[in-house]
């Protein structure tokens, strides 16, 4: 045998990572007292435990305390007790604690890595080189946010006690993503790790003891779904941060409706991996390996849908199969292992079932010819070709090492296929033409887009999704906002709309109108679908006018018009600002008329009415000025890349305005939504709708594109519910009584739209805080586009 033959015959020898220290830690710890509450280790009040096993062997690792309702009560009480002192401490004091936690983790990072691999099954190279260092980075990075909080986030305060529920695929990293910003903001935490993977969370609690985290600031409760539900439903928890499945995310959204809890959800994904014909195919193959087979495909942002341009599809698939045949399955503690076991038997069975179902729907499933280990929950890497867009492997999150491949011809088709999913977490674009890549990236409905790369993360860069991939961001400035609340000027509770009294007669002093005001849809005044009208009374209770009584069909038509108005979202911020300025100019020309209408309907004094009109004009001017100034940022992560944090419109925003300050309140909501490029379906004040219908002509001659603003008058509660249930509405802002707000939040789960309500309270629309960034921030999605540079 010559040297070349010997070279080709060489194979990797085992390179095991020692687990001695981890085994010693497991042997020494009493896991029957694994609840970390108020700085003390406790057994579960009910005495229950659950098993956590090594997925590579199926062997028992530990029997861990299983938290229940009583334990959650005690932990939340401990967090609430610690909150005042922790939130009042200086940013410097909190920064020192966060830094100490990060440094202590560094001293034990190999132990963290080994525990993560034996508890989760991920290869040691991933836990050692990616998960643990990035978790440490989050704590040290957020120490800086703690110290600069007052300067960077004026008029904000910590949200309070935070309940956090994390998954089993990145146990330590998800913990860091959630705890670090919460502590930096001055919040206290009750965190539940996944029952499959509690070990590194328990070790982290030990780190908190050593690093001087004050008692009660961090509480760790290993447990199952019952503990998670108890955290979600606890009345003393002010915020819920959840990472997991979209199905559970919807349950949490519904459970917290009307509670006033702030929530952030990082949910499932079905991310597209797009390869254009001019891409470096060999680099793209390596990126694909990282994109779908990293952590056995148990990654919410896994590039599980391969879209490859037809001209290179055959060659690329051949390269993928060759690379797959060289992937090594085996012990996660072997440094040569590429793919470890899935986390549990239930997950393995689920993946097998989905692959079989995909094959039955026409996919051709190919696997490399290699032996599976005799023990453990291993699944071969799988490539599914001939996949139709409706195939279950193209639509459902498999959460395993399974890749569904499709082809495309044009950029437009690639974008359409990529967006053909209810998810919107991430995407990866491969092309040597950076202009092409940056042309495609903004069109993808995904919160993160990697160009010529994949699975890039950093504490300075936000991560989170669109659509049913959840809402909120983790990391960066956006992630800090999730644990802070702005001091919006909320007032007294809003009373539910009373049953309409019979309106008789016409006030001779009023401004009687002898016509019924129509609806405003798609740039036109149209009659309501039901051909019913709603009587409007003046300040004396006399008949003033009738307006159209909108219904579900009218909302549907308005949403369709808003969805079709692409010109507004595609316009530059400068062009949008000019239109809003023009709108303000035209409203100013009719200021006397609107002031008189306010006097007629609300009974306000002439001075107060004039002030409301003038402030409405000023607010339009203010948001017009911000249309091209509330911009994104450029981040410089510790990598050869820049991250463009782009501000994008949410989409179609439904707005439900209250009776109080009927003109100013409506404009204060509509203007920021329009300024950021959203289209609007507005339901104005039920009691004083004429302030909105009088705007029709102003809108018509202000160069506002047809469909950008749509106004449907009618009954607030009914129309708010229709907007909440409509899956083509992307965001919903409601100022109404508590029952309407709660119902809308609960009914919004169909597409997990972004919902803000006043929680049943009135708003001081004259406050400068209303005219600031609060609603601009709600009017955008932040998309982080990673752009590499250098050779």
N, C-alpha and C positions, 0 to 999 in steps of 0.2 A: 504494500500500500504506500503510495507516494504521499508527499506532504499535503497536496491539494485534496486528495481523497480523505486523508485523516481530518483535514479541516472541515470538510462537509459532513463527516461522520460525527463530529463533536456534538455533544449535547450539554445542557446546563446541569451541573451537579447541584444537589440540594444546598441551599444557603439559609438555614433556619435562623430566625431571630430567637434569642433566648427569652423564655417566659418565666424564668426563675423568680424575678422580683415581683411580677404580677401574681404568680401563684402564692408567693409568701404574703402578699397583701391580702389576697382572697382568704388565705388560711387564718390570718390574724384578726380579720374584721368580723364583728358580730352583726351579721346582716338582718338579724331579727330586730335590731334597733337601727334601722337605716333611714328613718325619717329625720331630717334636719330642720328643727323648728325652734325659732327663737334662740339660736345658737347652741341648742342641745340636741343630743341624739335620743330618739324615742322609738319605742315599738308602736305599731298601729294599735289604736284604741280597741279595735275589734279582734286583735290578735291574728289577723290573717297575714299570710305570706303568699308570694308567687315565685315560680322558678324562672331563672334565666339560664339559658343553655348555650353551649358553644355550637354555632351552626355548622362548623366544619366536622364535628364528630357526633353531635347530638347529646354530648355529656353535660351533666349538671355543673354549672359554675357556682351558683349561690341560690339560696332561698331568701328572698328579699321582702321586707315589710310592705304590706299592701295597704296604702292609705285609704281611708273611708271618709264619710261626711264629717264625722267628729274631728278627725285629724285636720281636715281642710278648715274647719271652724277655728281650731286652735292656731293654725299657721296664719290664717288671714288676720286673726286678732294680734298675733305677734308682729306681723308686718304693719298693721295699722298703728300699733303702739310705737314702733320704731320710726314711722313716717315723719312726724313733725320735726324731730331732731335731725334726721338725715336730710330732709329737704331744706331745712334752714341752715345746714352747715355750708361753709364756703365752697366755692367751686374748687379751690385749691385743696381743701380737705378731702373732697370726694376724688379728686384727681390722684392724690397720693394713694388712696385705697385701691383704685383701679390699676394704677401702676404696680402696686405691691402684688396684686392678684396675678397680673401678667408675668412678673418676674418669678413668682413662686411656681407658676405653671411651667416656665422655662426650665426651672431646676428639676422638674419631674416630667419633662415632656416625653421621654422614652417610655416611662410607665404608663402615661396617658395613651400613647400610641399602641402599645401592646394590649392594654385592656380594651381599647376600641376595636382592635382586630379580632380578638378572641370572643368579644361579646356581639359584634356586628357581623364579622366574617369578611370585612374588606381587607384587601392585601395590605401588608405592613408598609409597603412603599407609599401607599396613598395616605394612610393615617399618619405615618411618620413625617412625610415630606409635604403634605398638603393640609390635612385637617388640623393637626395640632398647631403647627406654626401659624396658620391663619386664625385659629381661635385666640392664640396669644396676641396676635396683631390687633385683634378687635379690642381687647382690654387696654392695650397701650395707646391705641389710636383714640379711644373714647376718653381716656384721661385728659387729652387735650380739649375735647368738647366740654367736659365738665368745667374746666377752668375758664373757658371762653363763653360760657352759656349766657350770661347776662348781656354781654356785648353782641353776640351773634343772634340771640333770640329775645329781643326786648319784648315786653308785654306778654311774656309766656310764663307759665308755671308748670311744675310737674303734675302729671295727671293723677297721681296718687298710688294706691295699692294696685299692682299689676299681676294678673293671672296669666301664666305662660305655659303653653302645652306644646311639646316638641315631639318630632317623629323619631323613628329608629334608624333612618338611613344615614344621618350625620349627627349622632347624639351629642358629641362635644361641640361641634361647630355651630349647630343650631342653638345650643345653650349660650354660647358666646355671642351670637348674633342678637339674642334677645336680652340677656342680662346686662351686657356692657352698656348699651345705650340707655337702658332703664336706670341703672345706677348713676350714670353721668347726668341724667336729667333730674335726679333727686327723688326718684320713685323707689319704693320697696317692692319685693318680688316674692311671689309664690309660684314655683316652677314644678311642673310634673313631667319627668322624662318618660319616654315610652317604656312599656312593661317589657318589651323584648330586650332593651339595651339601657339598663339603669346604672351600670357600673361607673362610667366616667363621670356621671353627674354626682354620684356619691363621693368619688375622689375629689371632685371640684368643691364639694361642701367642706371637705377636710382642708382644702387649700384656703377657703374663706376663713376658717378658724385661724389658720397660721398667719394669714395676711392682715389680720386685724379688721375684717369687715364687722361693723357693729352688729350685735345680736338683734335678730329679727329683720335685718335689711334683706338678707337672702334666706329663703326657706325652700328646701328641696323635698318634694313628696313623691317618691316612687309609688306607682299605682296604676290601676287600669282605667277603663272608661268611666266607671262610677266616680272616681276621684276627679277626672277631667270635667265631668258634668257638674260636680259640686263646685268646682272653681268657677266655671262659666256662670252658674246661677247664683253665686254668692252675692248678696246685696252690698257687701262692703268692698267688693272689687270694682275699681273704677275703669279698668282697661283689660281687655282680653287680647293676647297675641297668640295666634295659632298657626302652626305649620302642619299640614297633613292633607288629607283627601278633600276634594271639592264637595263630596257628599256630606262629610262631617262639618265642613265650613258652612254649608247652607243651614245645617242644624243649629250651629252656633249663632249665625246671623238671625235666625228666627227666634232662638231662645233669648237673645239679648234685646229684641225689639222693644222699644219703649222704656228700657231700663236706664237710658242715658249713658251706658257704658261706651267708651271708645273701643273700637275693635280694628285689628289688622289681621288679614288672612293671606297666608302664602300657601297656595294650594297646588293642584295638579298641573300637568302640562303635557303637551304633545308637540314638542318643538321640531321645527323644520331645519334640516341640514341641507342647504342649497349649494350645489356645485355647478358653476357655469363652465362652459366648454373651454374657456381660456385659463382655468384654474391650474395651479401646480398640483397635478393629480396625486403624486406621491405624498405631498404635504397634506392634501385633503384626506387621504386615506388614514394617515396618522392622526389627524384631527378627528376623523370619524371614530376611530378606535377609542379615543379619549371621550368623544361625545356620547357614545352609546354603551360602551363596555366598561367605562369607569364605574367603580362601585357596583359591578354586576348589572348596570342599567337601573339600579335602584336610586334614581336621581330625578327629582321633579322636572328639571330642565334638560333631561337627556335628549340628545338629538335623535329621537326615535323614528323620525320620518325623513328618509333620504330622498331628496329631489335632485336628480342629475339630468343635465341637458342631453338631449337625444344623441347629439353628435359624438359624445364621449362616453355614453352610458355603458356600452358593451365593454370597452377597455377598462372603465372605472370599476365596474362590478367584478371583472376578472381580478383586478388588483385587490379588491376588498376580500374576495374569497381566498386569495393567496395569503393575505395578511391574517385572516381569521384562522387559517390552518396552522399558523405559528403561534397563536395565543396559547398561553400555558394556564391550565386549570390545576388547582391544587390547594395546599394548605395556605391560609392567609398569612401565616408567619414565615413562609418561605419568601425570601426577597426576590426570587425569580418569578413568582406567581403574578399573572395578569388578571385572572378572574377567580375569585373566591366563591364561597357558597352564598346562596340567598339566605335571608335572615332566619327563616323558619319554614317548617313543613307546609304551613298554610299558604305562604307566599309562593313556594315552589309549585304546589298544586294549582294555584291560581294562574301562574304563568303558563304551565302546561295546558291548562284548559283553554286559555285565550289563543295559544298557538294552534291548537287543534281546531278551534272555531274559525280562526283566520284561514286555515288550510281548507276547511269545508266550504268557505266562501270564495274559493278560487285562487288563493295565494299559493305560490310554490315555496315551501320552506326548506332551506338548505342549511346543513350544519357540518362543520368540519369533522373529519374522521379521527377522533381522539377519544381516549378512554376517560370515563368519569371516575373520580375516586369512589372507593367502595362504601364510604360512610359520608354523611353530611348531605346538605341540601343543595347540590350542585345542578346547574342547568347549562347545557352547551350554548355557546353563542349561536344565534340564529339569524339568518338573512331571509326575509320574505320578499320575493319578487313577483311581478305580475299582480301587484296589489291595486285594487280599485279604490278610488277615494272614499267609498262608503264602507270598505272592509273594516271589520272591527279592529284589525291591527293598525289601521290608519286613523282611527277615530278614538279608541279607548287607550288610556294610559296603562300600559302593560306592567311597567315597573319591574322589568327584568331585562336580560341581555338579548333583546329581540329588536331587530331593525326591519322596518317596512320601507321598501324601495319603490319609487315611482319615477317617471321621466316627464320632462317638459320640453317645449320647443322655444318659447319666447320668454322674455323677462316678465311680461304681463301674466302669462300662464303660470310661471313660477310663483309669483306673488299671490295669485288667486288660489293655487293649490296650498300654499303655505298658510293662508288665512282661512282655509276651509276646515275650521276646527272651532269648538266652543271654548278652547283654552287660548291663552295668550301670554305665556311666561317668557320664552326665549326663542332665539333663532340663530343660525350660524350661516354666514354667506362667504363663499369661496370664489375669488376671482382675482387675477393679476391686474385687472383694470379697476383701480380704486374708485374711479368715477362711477362705474357700473355698480360696484358694491354700495357706495354711498347713495346712489339713486334708489336701490332696492330697499335699503335698511329702513328709511322713514315710512315706507309703504307697508311694512310688516307689522301686524297687530301683535306686538310682543314687547314686554317691558325691558328686555335686554337683547341686544343683537351683537354678536361677535363677528368681526370681519377677519377672515383667514385665521381663525382660532376658535376655541370653544372652552366652556367651563372655566372661564377666567373670573375670579372673584377678588374683591378687596374691601377692606373696611371703609375706605374713603368713597366707594362707589355704590350707589343704591342698587338694590335687587328686589324685584317684585313684578307682578304680572298685570295683564289686562283681562277683561272678560271673566270667565269662570276660573282663571288662575288666581283670583283673589284681588285684594286691594290693599294699599299701603306699601311701604318700602322698608327694606332693612339695609342698614349701612349708609354712610355718608350723611349729608345734611338732611335728606329726606327721611332717613331712618330716625334721626333725632326728633323730628316733628311728631313722630308716632307716639312719643312718650311725653309730649308737652301739650298744653292747652292754651289757646289764646283767650284773653279776657274780653270776649265778645259781650256787649252790653245787653244782656237778657233781662227782661222785666217780669211783670206779673203774669200768672197763667192766663192763657187764652180760653175764654168760655166757648163751649161747643155752640155751633150755629143753632139758634132757636128756630122752631117751626115758623115758617113765614106767616105773618099776620095778614089779614085781608086789607088790601090797600084800596082806599076809596077816594074819589075826587081828585082834582088837579089843583095845586096851589096856584092861584092867579099870579103870585109874585115869582113863581119858578120859571125856569128856562125850559118849558115844555117842548118836547120833540114829538112830532107826529109820525115817527117811523120807528121800526124795530131795528136796533143795531144788530148787525150780522156778526158772524165769526170771521176771523182773518186767517186764512190758510193758503199757503203757497203763493203769497203776495196778492191774493184776491179776497174781497169780501164775499162770503158765501153764506147761504142759508143753512141752518143746522139740519142734520140728517133727519131728525124726528119731527121737524116743523113745529116744535113747541117753543114757547118763549117764557121768559122769567120777568116778572114785574119788578121794577126798581122804585123804591120810595125816596122822597127827598127828606130834608132835615126835619120837616114837620109831619112826616109819615104819610104825606100825600103822594099820589101817583106822579112819577117823573117821566118814566120811559119803560120800554121793554127791551130786553136783550135776548139773543138766541140762547136756548137751553141746550148746551152741548151734551153729547152722549159718547158712548164707547166708539161708535163709528167715526165721529168727528175727531176724537183723539187719534184714532188710527190714521185718518187722512192727514192730520197735522204732522204726525210722526213720519209718515211716508214723504211728505213735502220737505220736512227737515232733513231726512236722510238723503234725499235727492239733491239737496243744495250743497254740492261739493265746492262750488266757487268760493264760498265764505271761508271754509277751513283751509283751502289752498291759497287764499289771498295772503299777501305779506302783512306783517303787523302794521307796517306803515299805511298800507291801503285800508286796513280795517280801522285804523285810528282816524283817517280822513272821513270815513263814512260816519263814525260815531260823533265826530266833531260836527259834521253836517246835520246829523240828527239833533244834536243839542242846539245848534243854530236855529233850526226850524221850530223846535219846541219853544225856544226863546221868543220867536216871532209871534207865538200864540199864547204867551204866558198869561195875558189877561183872561183869555177864554178859559184856560185850565184853572186859574185861581177862582174864577166865578163858579166853575163846576164844583170845585171843592167846597165852596161856601154853600152852594145849593144843596149838595148831597149830605155833607157831614156836619154842617152847622158851624164850621170853624170860622173864626173871625177873618175879616178881609186881610189883616196883617199876617196871621198865621198861615192862611192859604197861600198868600204870595210868597212867604218864606219857604213853604214846602215846594212850590214850583221852582223857585230860584235854586234851592239846594238840589233838586232833581237835575236841573241843567248843569249845575256845578259838578255833580257826581258823574254825569255823562262825560263832561270834559275831563274829569280826573281819570276815568277808566280809558277814555280815548288816548290820553297821554301815556298810559301804561301799556297799551296794546303792543308797542314795539320796544318796551323796556323791561318787562317782566320776563327775563330771558333765562336760558339754561346756563350751565357752567362747563368748564373743561377740567377734568380731574387728571392728576398725574400719579397713578398707582405705582408701586415699586416693581415695575415691569417695563419692558420695551414697548410701551403702548400709551396712548392717551384715551381717556374715556369721555365721550361727549354726552353730557346729561341734557338731553333735548326736551324742551317743553312742547308737548303736543296736546291738542284739544281732547277732552274726554269723548266728545261726539255729540249725540243728541241729549240735551239736558232738559228734563221736565222741571218746571218751576211753578210752585203753588204759593201765591202771595196772600197775605192776611188783610183784614179790613183796616187795621191801623196804618195811617199814612199811606193810603191806597196808591198814590202816584209815586211817592218817594220809595216806598217799600218795593214796588214792582221794578222800578228802574234800578234800584240798588242791587237787585238780583240779576236782572237781565243784562245789564251793562257789562259786568265782569265776565259773564259767560260768553257774550259776543266778542269782547275784547280779545279773548284767548282763542277765538276761532271756532267756538261751538255754535251749533244751531239750537234754537230754543222752541219749546212748546210751553206756553205760559197759560196758567189758569189764574186770572186776576181775582181780586176781592169779590166774593160773592155778594156782599152788601153794596159795594160801590164800583160796579164793573164799568161804568161809563168813563171813568178816568182812563181805562185801558182802551175802550172802543174809540174814544176821541183821538187816540194815538194812531189809528189806522192811516189817516191821511198824511200825518207827519211822517210815518214810516214809508208810505208810498212815494213821496217826493224827496226822500233823503238818500236815494241810491242804494238802499238796502236790498241785496239780492232776494228774489222770491224764494220763500221757504226758510230764510235765515231766522225770521221771527214769525211765530204762529201763535195766535191768541184764541183760546176757546173759553168762552164764558159759560157759567153754569154753577152747579152745586159742588162746593169744594171737596167734600168727603167722597162723593162718587167719582169725580174726575181724578182725584189724587190716587184712588185705588186703581183706576184704569192705567194711569201712568206707571204705577208701581209694578203692575203685572205685565206690562208690555216689554217684550224681550228686545225690541229695537230701541228702547230708551236706555242710554248708557249711564246717565246720572240723574239724580232727583234731589231737588232742594225744596223743602216744605216748611212754611211757617203757618202753623195751624194748632188746633187744640190737641191735647195729648193723645186722645183716642185715634185721631186721624194720623198723627205722627207714628204711633205704635203700629197701626195697621199697615201703613205704607212700608215701614221697615220690614215687617214680617212678610209682606207679599212681594218684596223685591228680590226674593231668593232665586227666582227663575233663571236669571242671568247674572246674579250677584252684582247688580248695578251699584254705583257709588251713591250712597244716600246721606244727605245731611238734613237734619231737622232741628228746629228750635226747641225740641223736647216739650212742646206744648206751651212755651212761654213767648211773650211778645219780645220784640227787638226795638231798641232805641235807634231808629234809622238815622237820626241826626248825628250820631257819634262818628268821629273821625276813624275809629277802628273799623267800622263797616265799610268805609271807603278806602281802606288799606289793602293789605295783601291777603287777608283771610279768605275772601271769596275767589280771588285770582288763583290761589293755591288749589282751591277745590275745583277750579275750572280746567285743570291741566292733569295730564299723565306725564310722568317723567320717564323717558326712554333713555337708557344708558347704552350707547354704541361704543364698543371697544375697537379701536383702530391701532393696529401694530405699526411699528416703524423700524427702519434699519434692515440690514441684510439678514 
